[in-house]
């Protein structure tokens, strides 16, 4: 009986040891599993915040660099956009699923992609500049729970992101639309940036009937080299001489379209003029202007502020060729020699209606500078090239 009792006691003690080992193993496994879950949670949060910051930097720098137009106010608007994000304060960009706004954005500026990037305080000191590139950086502190406990530090880890965008210079070759069929005349054909035009000044898109007349301030007192009333400033971008095609080209800028001749337009090309008054052009230029909800801005400075606020939509911004009047030919079947391209701001629609004079008046537009495929100005130095916004990294 004693032996049997001893055996039972041994089995009981063995069972208790097994249960103790199982509990210990379960505790270890639970700790490991909780550790993996905690690590996944912390790493997942860092990954999410990193992606949110990168999205903010990408979108902010693309929206910001569009404002760089060679002016101090352009840098100021770029800075505002970089700080707030492309949607402004109404919809601030945030991290942690938009629960925390990004308040750490730092924007820097450069003339070239590989050049020195300088801070906003310095960049905003210059009345004029040639900044075409921007870097936006941002950071956010992610509080760590499991990793913080393991490291005995609950201060968190700093996640950083950055992006660079710029106005890339490229050959000014139009082959997919974007031009409107007007031909402002160069005042100085040897000036390869502005062609003798002054940014902020209004110049002639369509000349008046009598002796190539105009009431556009930039052309007053200047004698066009070939003053020919048979040519009003219309040119054939492939839409032809008909009034309907001209109207469509003005309203939508869909030429050259790769189908009609010319299929492309480049600096140095000679383009056919569209003769006559073409009275539907008044309706067309008014319709194009009215595609933009901003019908109050009369200067580029006012208009780009409205773009920043989301009041304007960019449809009053148009790209045209700049012609050399000394190399253009007069007459109903004349031609225009394209020597470059320019970006212009159309007047409010009511201004064209007032100035039409039954088809005998001129149409004006404000010269901004070298052309930007994304609309607006550029810090670039060449009117014979084209600029477009590119996200580099």
C-alpha positions in Angstrom: 0.0 0.0 0.0 2.8 2.3 0.8 4.5 1.7 -2.6 1.2 2.3 -4.4 0.8 5.5 -2.4 4.3 6.6 -3.3 3.7 6.0 -7.0 0.5 8.0 -7.0 2.3 10.9 -5.3 5.0 10.8 -8.0 2.4 10.9 -10.7 0.8 13.8 -9.1 4.0 15.7 -8.7 4.8 14.9 -12.4 1.4 16.3 -13.5 2.0 19.5 -11.6 5.4 19.9 -13.2 3.9 19.4 -16.7 1.2 21.9 -16.0 3.8 24.3 -14.7 5.9 23.9 -17.8 2.8 24.3 -20.1 1.9 27.5 -18.3 5.5 28.7 -18.6 5.6 27.9 -22.3 2.2 29.5 -22.9 3.5 32.6 -21.1 6.6 32.7 -23.3 4.5 32.2 -26.5 2.1 34.9 -25.5 4.9 37.3 -24.9 6.4 36.5 -28.3 3.1 36.8 -30.0 2.3 40.1 -28.2 5.8 41.3 -29.1 5.2 40.5 -32.8 1.9 42.2 -32.7 3.3 45.2 -30.9 6.2 45.4 -33.4 3.8 45.1 -36.3 1.6 47.8 -34.8 4.5 50.2 -34.3 6.1 49.5 -37.7 2.7 49.8 -39.4 2.1 53.2 -37.9 5.6 54.4 -38.9 4.9 53.1 -42.5 1.6 54.9 -42.7 3.0 58.2 -41.4 5.9 57.9 -43.8 3.5 57.5 -46.7 1.3 60.3 -45.5 4.3 62.6 -45.2 5.5 61.6 -48.7 2.1 62.3 -50.2 2.0 65.7 -48.6 5.5 66.6 -49.8 4.8 65.4 -53.4 1.5 67.2 -53.7 2.8 70.4 -51.9 5.9 70.8 -54.0 4.1 70.2 -57.3 1.5 72.8 -56.4 4.1 75.2 -55.0 6.6 75.2 -57.9 3.8 76.4 -60.3 3.9 79.8 -58.5 7.5 80.5 -59.4 7.3 83.1 -62.1 10.5 85.1 -61.5 8.9 87.5 -59.0 9.0 88.0 -55.2 5.3 87.5 -54.9 5.7 84.2 -56.8 8.1 82.9 -54.1 5.7 84.1 -51.4 2.8 82.2 -52.9 5.0 79.1 -53.3 5.9 79.3 -49.7 2.3 79.6 -48.6 1.3 76.6 -50.6 4.3 74.6 -49.3 3.3 75.3 -45.7 -0.4 74.6 -46.1 -0.5 72.0 -48.8 -2.2 72.3 -52.2 -5.7 72.5 -50.7 -4.9 75.4 -48.4 -6.2 75.9 -44.8 -9.8 74.8 -45.8 -8.6 71.2 -46.1 -5.2 71.0 -44.3 -3.0 68.0 -45.1 -2.4 65.8 -42.1 -0.9 62.6 -40.8 -2.2 59.9 -38.5 -5.2 59.6 -40.8 -5.6 63.4 -41.0 -5.9 63.8 -37.3 -2.7 65.8 -37.0 -1.9 68.7 -39.4 1.5 68.9 -40.9 3.2 71.9 -39.3 6.9 71.0 -40.0 7.1 71.8 -43.7 10.4 73.4 -44.8 10.6 74.8 -48.4 13.9 75.7 -50.2 14.5 77.1 -53.7 17.1 76.7 -56.5 17.9 77.9 -60.0 18.9 74.4 -61.2 18.1 70.9 -60.1 21.6 70.2 -58.7 22.2 73.8 -57.5 22.2 75.1 -54.0 18.7 75.2 -52.4 18.3 78.2 -50.2 15.7 78.9 -47.5 12.6 81.0 -47.9 13.8 84.0 -45.9 16.7 84.4 -48.3 14.8 83.5 -51.5 12.0 86.0 -50.7 14.5 88.9 -50.6 15.0 89.2 -54.3 12.5 91.4 -56.3 13.2 89.2 -59.3 14.7 85.8 -59.6 15.2 82.7 -61.7 14.1 80.0 -59.3 12.6 77.0 -61.1 13.1 74.2 -58.5 11.8 73.6 -55.0 12.3 71.1 -52.3 9.7 70.5 -49.6 10.6 68.5 -46.5 8.4 67.5 -43.6 8.7 65.4 -40.4 6.4 63.9 -37.8 7.1 62.2 -34.4 5.5 58.7 -34.1 5.0 57.6 -30.6 6.1 54.0 -30.1 4.3 51.7 -27.7 5.9 48.2 -27.8 9.3 49.4 -29.1 9.2 52.3 -26.8 8.6 50.1 -23.8 11.4 47.7 -24.9 13.8 50.7 -25.3 12.5 52.3 -22.2 11.8 55.4 -24.2 8.3 56.8 -24.9 9.4 59.9 -26.8 8.9 58.3 -30.2 10.8 58.3 -33.5 11.0 61.1 -36.1 9.8 60.1 -39.6 10.9 62.3 -42.4 10.0 62.8 -46.1 11.1 65.1 -48.9 10.3 65.9 -52.5 11.8 68.0 -55.3 9.9 69.4 -58.3 10.9 71.9 -60.9 10.0 73.7 -64.1 11.8 71.5 -66.7 13.0 73.3 -69.8 12.4 71.5 -73.1 12.2 72.3 -76.8 9.1 74.4 -77.5 7.5 71.9 -79.8 3.7 71.9 -79.7 2.1 68.7 -81.1 -0.9 68.0 -78.9 -2.8 71.3 -78.7 -2.4 74.0 -76.2 -1.9 77.0 -78.5 -4.5 79.6 -79.4 -4.4 81.1 -82.9 -3.2 84.7 -82.1 0.2 86.1 -82.9 1.5 88.9 -80.6 4.4 90.8 -82.3 7.9 90.9 -80.8 9.3 94.3 -80.1 12.9 93.0 -80.1 13.4 89.8 -82.0 17.0 89.4 -80.6 15.7 89.2 -77.0 15.3 85.5 -76.7 13.6 85.7 -73.3 10.9 88.4 -73.4 11.3 89.5 -77.1 11.2 93.1 -76.0 7.9 92.7 -74.2 7.4 93.7 -70.6 5.8 91.2 -68.1 2.7 92.7 -66.6 2.0 94.9 -69.7 -1.0 94.3 -72.0 -0.3 93.6 -75.7 -2.3 93.1 -78.8 -3.7 89.6 -79.7 -6.0 90.9 -82.5 -5.2 94.2 -84.2 -7.9 96.7 -85.2 -9.0 97.4 -88.7 -7.6 100.8 -89.6 -3.8 100.6 -90.2 -3.3 97.7 -87.8 -4.6 99.9 -85.0 -4.6 99.0 -81.3 -5.5 100.4 -77.9 -3.4 97.9 -76.0 -1.0 99.9 -73.8 2.1 97.8 -74.6 1.8 98.5 -78.4 0.8 102.1 -78.2 3.4 104.4 -79.9 5.2 101.4 -81.4 5.2 101.0 -85.1 4.8 97.5 -86.2 7.5 96.7 -88.8 4.9 95.4 -91.3 1.6 97.3 -90.6 -0.9 95.5 -92.7 -4.6 95.8 -91.9 -5.3 92.7 -94.0 -3.8 90.7 -91.2 -5.4 91.0 -87.8 -3.1 88.6 -85.9 -5.0 85.4 -86.5 -2.9 82.4 -87.7 -3.6 78.9 -89.0 -2.6 76.3 -86.4 -4.3 73.6 -88.5 -7.9 74.8 -87.9 -8.0 76.4 -91.4 -9.4 79.8 -92.5 -13.0 79.2 -91.6 -14.7 81.1 -88.8 -15.9 77.8 -87.1 -12.4 76.3 -86.9 -11.0 79.6 -85.6 -13.6 79.8 -82.9 -12.9 76.2 -81.7 -9.2 76.9 -81.6 -9.7 80.0 -79.5 -12.1 78.5 -77.1 -10.4 75.1 -76.6 -6.8 75.6 -77.7 -6.9 72.2 -79.5 -4.5 72.9 -82.3 -2.0 71.8 -83.6 -3.7 68.4 -83.2 -1.4 66.0 -85.0 -3.9 65.5 -87.9 -4.2 68.8 -89.7 -1.3 70.8 -91.2 0.7 72.0 -89.3 0.9 69.0 -87.0 3.5 70.6 -84.9 4.6 74.2 -84.2 8.1 75.1 -83.2 10.2 78.3 -82.9 11.4 79.2 -86.4 8.3 77.9 -88.2 6.5 80.0 -90.8 2.7 79.8 -90.3 -0.1 81.0 -92.6 -2.2 83.9 -91.6 -5.9 83.8 -91.4 -7.2 86.8 -93.3 -10.2 88.9 -92.5 -12.0 90.1 -89.5 -13.7 86.8 -88.4 -16.4 88.3 -86.3 -17.1 85.0 -84.4 -13.8 85.6 -82.7 -15.4 88.0 -80.3 -17.8 85.3 -79.0 -14.9 82.8 -78.9 -12.5 85.0 -76.9 -15.3 85.9 -74.5 -16.3 82.3 -74.1 -12.7 81.3 -73.4 -12.4 84.0 -70.8 -15.8 83.1 -69.2 -14.6 79.5 -68.8 -12.7 81.0 -65.8 -14.9 82.0 -62.8 -12.5 84.9 -62.0 -13.8 87.8 -64.0 -12.5 90.6 -61.8 -8.7 90.3 -61.9 -7.2 92.8 -64.3 -3.5 92.1 -63.5 -1.3 89.1 -63.2 -0.6 89.8 -59.6 -4.3 89.8 -58.8 -5.0 86.8 -60.9 -2.3 84.5 -59.4 -3.6 85.4 -55.9 -7.0 84.2 -57.1 -5.4 81.0 -58.4 -3.9 80.5 -54.9 -7.3 80.9 -53.3 -9.0 78.5 -55.7 -11.2 81.3 -57.1 -9.6 81.2 -60.6 -9.1 78.0 -62.5 -6.4 78.9 -65.1 -8.6 79.1 -68.2 -7.8 82.7 -68.7 -4.1 81.7 -69.1 -3.2 81.1 -72.8 -0.1 80.3 -74.8 0.6 81.9 -78.2 3.5 82.1 -80.6 5.5 85.4 -80.7 6.1 86.5 -84.2 8.9 88.5 -85.7 7.1 91.3 -87.7 10.3 91.9 -89.8 10.0 88.4 -91.1 6.2 88.3 -91.6 4.6 89.0 -95.0 1.7 91.3 -95.6 -1.5 90.7 -97.5 -4.5 88.4 -97.2 -2.3 85.3 -97.8 0.5 86.4 -95.6 2.6 84.5 -93.1 3.9 84.8 -89.6 7.4 83.8 -88.5 7.3 82.2 -85.1 10.4 83.0 -83.0 9.2 81.8 -79.6 6.2 81.5 -77.3 4.6 83.5 -74.6 2.1 83.1 -71.7 -0.7 85.6 -71.6 -3.6 86.4 -69.3 -6.9 87.1 -71.1 -8.9 90.1 -70.0 -12.3 89.6 -68.3 -14.9 88.8 -71.0 -16.7 92.1 -70.5 -13.6 94.0 -71.6 -13.5 92.3 -75.0 -17.2 93.1 -75.5 -16.6 96.7 -74.7 -13.6 97.1 -77.0 -14.8 95.2 -80.0 -16.1 98.3 -81.9 -18.3 96.1 -84.2 -15.2 94.1 -85.2 -12.9 97.0 -85.7 -11.3 97.1 -82.3 -8.3 95.3 -80.9 -8.1 92.5 -78.3 -5.5 92.8 -75.5 -4.0 90.3 -73.1 -1.4 90.7 -70.3 2.0 89.3 -71.0 3.3 87.0 -68.2 6.6 85.7 -69.7 8.0 82.6 -71.3 5.4 79.9 -71.7 4.6 77.2 -69.2 2.7 74.1 -70.3 1.1 73.9 -66.9 -0.1 77.5 -67.1 1.2 80.6 -65.3 4.7 82.0 -65.3 8.2 80.5 -65.0 11.5 81.4 -63.6 13.1 80.2 -66.9 15.3 82.4 -69.1 14.3 81.3 -72.6 11.2 82.3 -74.6 12.2 79.9 -77.3 11.9 76.9 -75.0 9.0 75.5 -73.1 8.7 74.7 -69.4 6.6 72.1 -67.7 6.4 71.0 -64.0 8.0 67.7 -63.2 8.2 65.8 -59.9 11.8 64.5 -59.7 11.9 62.6 -56.4 
